[in-house]
Amino acid sequence: MDTTKEKTVLTNGGTFAQSCFRKYKNPFRDTEPMEKKIIEKEVDSEFMLYNAEKGDISVLNPTAKLIYSLCKQNMSISNIADAIKNQFSINENQDLKSEIQVCIDELREKELL
């Protein structure tokens, strides 16, 4: 039985924290549950998070993946902003800390953090 789930994609259209929805084949259906409720998996160069309790799949773009990883290390928004500036080309006028907060809020809303 091949199941598909609605999943969230954090995209880079305008701001990196905007969301869109698309269908995706569930690569976690044969994965054994782990102690924590969020399972991380790289699939075809995409970083996927599976919320085992809700059955939701989220796919993060590279910027959201970095934010997620640094949040798990309890980094501050200022430190996350510095890491993003070092790894990505960011417009000087961009309100980076605000966009990071939007991404963090979305990750929390989806119970990924």
N, C-alpha and C positions, 0 to 999 in steps of 0.2 A: 504494500500500500504506500503510495507516494503522497505525502501530505505537503501542503504549502501553508505558510503562515504570513499574515500581514506583518511587516517589519518596518521599523523606522530607520531612515538614513539621515545622518547629520551631514549636510552637503556644504559645498563651498560656492553657492550661488548668491552673491551679494555679501552675506556674512556667513561664516562657517558654522553658525549655530542654527540656521534655518532647517526645517524638516520637510521631508516629502515621504510618500508611501509608495511601495511597490511590492509585488509578490516575489517571494523567494523560496526556493526549495529548502526545506528544513534539514540542514546537515547535522543537527544534533539528535535526531530521532533515535540513532543507535548509540548515543553516548551515555555511558553510565553516569548517574547522578554523583556529584561531588559533595563534600561537606558544605561548602558555601552555595548559596542559591544562584550565583551568577557564574556561568561557564563562558570562558573566553576561547575563541577559536579563529585562526587565520584561514580563510578560504579564498583561493584565487586572488591573492593580494588585497582582500578585504578583511577588516577586523570586525568580527561578529561577537556580540554578547547575547547570551541566552539566559533569560530570567526563568529559572526552572519552576518557581512558584506560580508565575503568571502564564508561562508558556509563550512569552513574547521574545522575538528576535529583533535586535537592533544592530545596524551596521554603521560603524563610525568611519568618517573620513580621517586622513592622517592628522589633521589638527585636533579633532575631537578625541582621537585615540591618544594623542599626547596629553591633552587635558585630563582625560580619564586616568591615564597611568600616573600622572603627577598628583592628582587628587588622592589616589590610593596611597601615595607616599606622604600624605598630609602636607603638601606644599601650599604655600600661600598664593593668592591670586597674583601678587607682584612677582613672585618667583616663577609662576607659570607663564606670565607675560614675558619675562626675560627669556625663558626657554623657547617660547614661540618666536620671539624676535631673532634668536640665534639660529633657529632651524628653518624659518620661513621668511619670505619677502613680505614685509608688512608696510603698508602706507603709514607715514608719520602722523597723518591726520585721523587715522582710524582709532576709534575708542575701544582699544583692545581689552582693557579690564572689564568694561561693560559687556562686550561680546563673550568673554570668558565666563562671566557670571551667568549670562543667558544659557550657555552650553551646560554649565554645572547645574543650573536650575532644571534644565530639561533632563539631564542624566538622573537627577534626584527624583523628578516627577515620575520617571519610568522605573524608579527603584533600582537603578544600576549603581548608585553610590550610597 
